[in-house]
Amino acid sequence: MNGVEGLTFLSRKELKEVEPHCEGKIALFSPNTGIVDWGQVARKFGEVFTKQGGEIKTGYEVTEFRKVLTESSIETEQENKTYPIRISGKNQEPVQCRYALTCAGLQSDRVAEMTGCSSEPKIVPFRGEYLVLKPEKQYLVKGNIYPVPDPSLPFLGVHFTPRMDGGVWLGPNALLAFKREGYKFWDLSISDLADSLSSGGLRKLIGKNLMFGIGEFRRSFDLHAQIKQLQKYIPEIRVEDVDRGPSGVRAQALDRDGNLVDDFVFDISKNDDVGKRVLHVRNAPSPAATSSLAIARMIADKVQTQFDL
């Protein structure tokens, strides 16, 4: 391995051991912080994919998976036999393929249901809000600081995360998001919220952790309460040392008993329209970005086995 400006890279030889068809170098991690520029890594993955003949479509809202109908044209009929699965998208041209692999994150349960799979595990969105340490106070944090996990609580708790740009993020908290892609507090989708609240698993989770949830909700509004949590680890931090930062949404899989699903969940299509040609990755637990190459290898093995490739 070799490093450039604080980043560690895999050499071409090392990368080819992971992915024989991969070209170039991909930034994996920073030896000082353990945090990557994930946008940069994702763009590099995309470049590698397109160089190998792949096509990336963004904003493609999948609406249906179906087996294509036989056409009268001999040429078209042969193509349909080779690529029998048609994926339709909202206001998009359909895509035909031999097999399909879905990794739909916040929509993974809904996408799986399109092919006859169970509604469980249910995806419930939780928004995590961060604070950002002001530049003049960044010296207080020399490295990652994580609390010892409490097995009785469903989330990790606040932590201190130095970033590659020199910034320091504090948090996150964990609040039920009112929309699947609800990155802002007031983002609201009545249908998404009703869908979440209709989940017996979520109601049980709330029942088991009601006081924790109330505390998280209060701390979302009360900056002093958030600082009080942070002072358990760095007593010097004050309210005036932080600004409100970005938010993320976690696609949390829940079972019917209200337990957080913390392992991988795969599901194969079950309706006659597509047969067993669609494989769904319904849960890929954290740290998915950090472990992306290892996860990709595992999923590739699963695809090879499932579709007998």
C-alpha positions as CSV (number, residue, x, y, z in Angstrom):
1,M,0.0,0.0,0.0
2,N,1.1,3.6,-0.5
3,G,-0.2,7.0,0.6
4,V,-0.8,10.4,-0.9
5,E,-1.8,13.5,1.1
6,G,-3.0,11.4,4.1
7,L,-4.9,8.9,2.0
8,T,-4.0,5.2,1.7
9,F,-4.4,3.5,-1.7
10,L,-4.4,0.0,-2.9
11,S,-1.8,-0.6,-5.5
12,R,-2.9,-1.9,-8.9
13,K,-1.7,-5.4,-8.0
14,E,-3.5,-5.4,-4.6
15,L,-6.6,-4.1,-6.2
16,K,-6.6,-6.7,-8.9
17,E,-6.5,-9.4,-6.1
18,V,-9.8,-8.0,-4.9
19,E,-11.3,-7.3,-8.4
20,P,-9.5,-8.7,-11.4
21,H,-11.1,-6.3,-13.8
22,C,-10.6,-3.2,-11.8
23,E,-8.2,-0.5,-13.2
24,G,-6.5,2.4,-11.4
25,K,-6.4,3.2,-7.7
26,I,-9.2,3.7,-5.3
27,A,-8.8,5.7,-2.0
28,L,-9.8,3.4,0.8
29,F,-9.0,5.0,4.1
30,S,-7.1,7.6,6.0
31,P,-4.5,6.2,8.5
32,N,-5.1,9.3,10.7
33,T,-8.9,9.3,11.0
34,G,-10.3,6.1,9.5
35,I,-12.7,8.3,7.5
36,V,-12.8,8.4,3.7
37,D,-14.1,10.9,1.2
38,W,-16.9,8.5,0.3
39,G,-18.1,10.7,-2.6
40,Q,-14.7,10.3,-4.2
41,V,-14.7,6.6,-3.7
42,A,-18.2,6.2,-5.1
43,R,-17.2,8.3,-8.2
44,K,-14.2,6.0,-8.7
45,F,-16.3,2.9,-8.5
46,G,-18.6,4.5,-11.1
47,E,-15.7,5.2,-13.4
48,V,-14.5,1.6,-13.1
49,F,-18.0,0.3,-13.7
50,T,-18.5,2.3,-16.9
51,K,-15.1,1.5,-18.2
52,Q,-16.1,-2.2,-18.0
53,G,-19.2,-1.5,-20.2
54,G,-21.7,-0.7,-17.5
55,E,-24.3,2.1,-17.7
56,I,-25.4,4.3,-14.7
57,K,-28.9,5.7,-14.7
58,T,-29.7,8.2,-11.9
59,G,-33.2,9.2,-10.8
60,Y,-34.6,5.9,-12.0
61,E,-37.7,5.2,-9.8
62,V,-38.5,1.6,-10.3
63,T,-42.2,0.8,-10.7
64,E,-42.3,-2.8,-11.9
65,F,-40.4,-6.0,-12.6
66,R,-42.0,-8.2,-15.2
67,K,-41.1,-11.0,-17.6
68,V,-41.1,-9.7,-21.2
69,L,-43.8,-10.8,-23.6
70,T,-42.9,-12.8,-26.7
71,E,-42.8,-10.6,-29.8
72,S,-43.5,-11.6,-33.4
73,S,-40.1,-10.5,-34.6
74,I,-37.6,-13.3,-34.6
75,E,-34.8,-11.0,-33.6
76,T,-36.8,-9.4,-30.8
77,E,-38.0,-12.8,-29.6
78,Q,-34.4,-14.0,-29.3
79,E,-33.4,-10.9,-27.4
80,N,-36.4,-11.4,-25.0
81,K,-35.3,-15.0,-24.4
82,T,-31.8,-13.8,-23.6
83,Y,-32.9,-10.9,-21.4
84,P,-36.3,-12.0,-20.1
85,I,-36.7,-9.5,-17.2
86,R,-38.0,-6.0,-17.9
87,I,-37.6,-3.3,-15.3
88,S,-39.9,-0.3,-15.7
89,G,-39.2,3.1,-14.2
90,K,-41.4,6.2,-13.7
91,N,-41.1,8.4,-16.8
92,Q,-38.1,6.2,-17.9
93,E,-37.4,3.8,-20.7
94,P,-37.6,0.1,-19.5
95,V,-34.4,-1.9,-19.0
96,Q,-34.1,-5.5,-20.0
97,C,-31.7,-7.9,-18.3
98,R,-31.1,-11.6,-17.7
99,Y,-31.0,-11.2,-13.9
100,A,-31.4,-8.3,-11.5
101,L,-29.7,-7.4,-8.2
102,T,-31.3,-4.7,-6.1
103,C,-29.6,-2.8,-3.3
104,A,-32.4,-0.2,-2.7
105,G,-31.5,1.0,0.8
106,L,-34.4,3.1,2.2
107,Q,-36.7,1.6,-0.4
108,S,-35.4,-2.0,-0.2
109,D,-38.6,-3.5,1.4
110,R,-40.9,-1.9,-1.1
111,V,-38.7,-3.0,-4.1
112,A,-38.6,-6.5,-2.7
113,E,-42.4,-6.6,-2.4
114,M,-42.7,-5.7,-6.1
115,T,-41.5,-9.3,-6.8
116,G,-43.7,-11.1,-4.3
117,C,-41.4,-11.0,-1.3
118,S,-42.5,-10.5,2.3
119,S,-42.9,-7.0,3.7
120,E,-40.5,-7.9,6.5
121,P,-38.0,-6.9,7.6
122,K,-39.6,-3.5,7.5
123,I,-37.4,-0.5,6.7
124,V,-38.0,2.4,9.1
125,P,-36.0,5.7,8.4
126,F,-34.1,7.2,11.3
127,R,-32.6,10.6,10.8
128,G,-29.2,11.3,12.5
129,E,-28.3,15.0,13.1
130,Y,-24.7,16.2,13.6
131,L,-23.1,19.1,15.2
132,V,-19.9,20.6,13.8
133,L,-17.0,21.7,16.1
134,K,-15.9,25.3,15.2
135,P,-12.4,25.4,13.6
136,E,-10.8,27.2,16.6
137,K,-11.9,24.3,18.9
138,Q,-10.9,21.4,16.6
139,Y,-7.7,20.9,18.7
140,L,-9.9,19.3,21.4
141,V,-10.4,16.2,19.3
142,K,-7.3,14.2,18.4
143,G,-9.0,11.1,17.0
144,N,-12.2,9.1,16.9
145,I,-14.0,9.0,20.2
146,Y,-16.8,6.4,20.5
147,P,-18.9,5.6,23.6
148,V,-19.0,2.0,24.9
149,P,-22.2,0.6,23.4
150,D,-25.1,0.0,25.8
151,P,-26.7,-3.3,24.8
152,S,-30.0,-2.2,26.1
153,L,-30.3,0.7,23.7
154,P,-30.8,0.3,19.9
155,F,-28.3,3.0,18.7
156,L,-24.6,3.7,19.2
157,G,-24.8,7.1,20.8
158,V,-22.9,10.3,20.1
159,H,-19.3,10.1,18.9
160,F,-16.6,12.5,17.8
161,T,-15.5,12.0,14.1
162,P,-12.5,14.0,12.6
163,R,-13.0,14.4,8.9
164,M,-10.5,14.5,6.1
165,D,-11.1,18.2,5.5
166,G,-10.0,18.9,9.1
167,G,-13.6,19.3,10.4
168,V,-15.0,17.4,13.4
169,W,-18.5,16.1,13.4
170,L,-20.3,15.4,16.8
171,G,-23.2,13.0,16.9
172,P,-25.4,11.7,15.6
173,N,-28.7,11.5,17.5
174,A,-31.4,9.1,16.3
175,L,-34.9,10.4,15.4
176,L,-37.7,8.8,13.5
177,A,-37.8,10.5,10.1
178,F,-41.2,11.6,8.8
179,K,-40.2,10.7,5.2
180,R,-38.0,7.9,3.8
181,E,-35.6,10.5,2.4
182,G,-36.4,13.0,5.2
183,Y,-33.0,14.7,5.7
184,K,-34.5,17.8,7.2
185,F,-36.6,17.9,10.4
186,W,-39.7,19.2,8.6
187,D,-39.5,16.9,5.6
188,L,-42.8,15.1,5.7
189,S,-44.6,12.4,3.7
190,I,-47.9,11.4,5.1
191,S,-47.8,8.0,3.3
192,D,-44.2,7.3,4.5
193,L,-45.1,8.3,8.1
194,A,-48.2,6.2,8.1
195,D,-46.3,3.3,6.7
196,S,-43.8,3.5,9.5
197,L,-46.3,3.9,12.2
198,S,-48.3,0.9,10.9
199,S,-45.4,-1.3,11.6
200,G,-45.9,-3.5,14.7
201,G,-42.2,-3.8,15.0
202,L,-41.7,0.0,15.3
203,R,-44.5,0.3,17.9
204,K,-42.7,-2.4,20.0
205,L,-39.4,-0.6,19.5
206,I,-40.9,2.6,20.7
207,G,-42.5,0.9,23.6
208,K,-39.3,-0.7,24.8
209,N,-37.3,2.6,24.4
210,L,-39.8,5.3,25.0
211,M,-37.7,7.4,27.4
212,F,-34.7,7.1,25.2
213,G,-36.8,8.3,22.3
214,I,-38.2,11.3,24.2
215,G,-34.7,12.2,25.3
216,E,-33.4,12.1,21.7
217,F,-36.4,14.3,20.5
218,R,-35.7,16.9,23.2
219,R,-32.0,17.0,22.5
220,S,-32.8,17.7,18.8
221,F,-34.2,21.1,19.9
222,D,-32.2,21.8,23.0
223,L,-28.5,22.4,22.1
224,H,-27.6,22.6,25.8
225,A,-28.9,19.1,26.2
226,Q,-26.8,17.8,23.3
227,I,-23.7,19.5,24.7
228,K,-24.3,17.9,28.1
229,Q,-24.0,14.5,26.4
230,L,-20.8,15.5,24.7
231,Q,-19.3,16.8,27.9
232,K,-19.2,13.3,29.3
233,Y,-16.3,12.7,27.0
234,I,-14.8,16.2,26.5
235,P,-15.8,18.4,29.5
236,E,-14.3,21.6,27.8
237,I,-16.9,21.7,25.0
238,R,-19.4,24.6,25.3
239,V,-22.5,25.5,23.4
240,E,-20.7,28.4,21.7
241,D,-18.1,25.9,20.3
242,V,-20.4,24.2,17.9
243,D,-22.7,24.8,14.9
244,R,-25.5,22.7,13.7
245,G,-24.3,20.4,10.9
246,P,-25.6,18.0,8.3
247,S,-28.1,15.1,8.7
248,G,-28.2,11.6,7.4
249,V,-31.0,9.0,7.2
250,R,-30.4,5.4,8.2
251,A,-32.4,2.7,6.5
252,Q,-33.1,0.7,9.7
253,A,-34.5,-2.8,9.2
254,L,-36.9,-4.0,11.9
255,D,-38.4,-7.4,12.5
256,R,-41.9,-7.9,13.8
257,D,-40.8,-8.1,17.4
258,G,-39.2,-4.6,17.3
259,N,-35.6,-5.8,17.1
260,L,-33.1,-4.0,14.9
261,V,-31.8,-6.4,12.3
262,D,-28.0,-6.2,12.4
263,D,-27.1,-8.8,9.9
264,F,-27.4,-9.1,6.1
265,V,-30.7,-10.0,4.6
266,F,-31.1,-11.4,1.1
267,D,-34.3,-12.3,-0.6
268,I,-35.1,-13.9,-4.0
269,S,-38.1,-12.9,-6.1
270,K,-41.1,-15.2,-5.5
271,N,-43.8,-14.3,-8.1
272,D,-44.4,-16.0,-11.5
273,D,-43.8,-12.8,-13.4
274,V,-40.0,-12.9,-12.9
275,G,-39.4,-16.4,-11.5
276,K,-36.3,-16.5,-9.3
277,R,-34.3,-14.0,-11.4
278,V,-34.3,-11.0,-9.0
279,L,-32.1,-11.0,-5.9
280,H,-32.7,-8.3,-3.3
281,V,-30.2,-7.1,-0.7
282,R,-32.6,-6.0,1.9
283,N,-30.2,-5.1,4.7
284,A,-26.5,-4.2,4.5
285,P,-25.5,-3.1,8.0
286,S,-23.0,-0.5,8.9
287,P,-20.2,0.1,8.2
288,A,-21.3,-0.5,4.6
289,A,-19.1,2.2,3.1
290,T,-16.0,1.2,4.9
291,S,-16.5,-2.5,4.0
292,S,-17.8,-1.8,0.5
293,L,-15.2,-4.0,-1.3
294,A,-15.7,-6.9,1.1
295,I,-19.4,-6.6,0.9
296,A,-19.3,-6.4,-2.9
297,R,-17.3,-9.7,-3.0
298,M,-19.8,-11.4,-0.7
299,I,-22.8,-10.2,-2.8
300,A,-21.0,-11.3,-6.0
301,D,-20.5,-14.7,-4.5
302,K,-24.2,-14.8,-3.5
303,V,-25.2,-13.8,-7.1
304,Q,-23.0,-16.4,-8.6
305,T,-24.5,-19.1,-6.4
306,Q,-28.1,-18.0,-6.6
307,F,-28.1,-17.7,-10.4
308,D,-25.7,-20.6,-11.1
309,L,-23.4,-18.4,-13.1
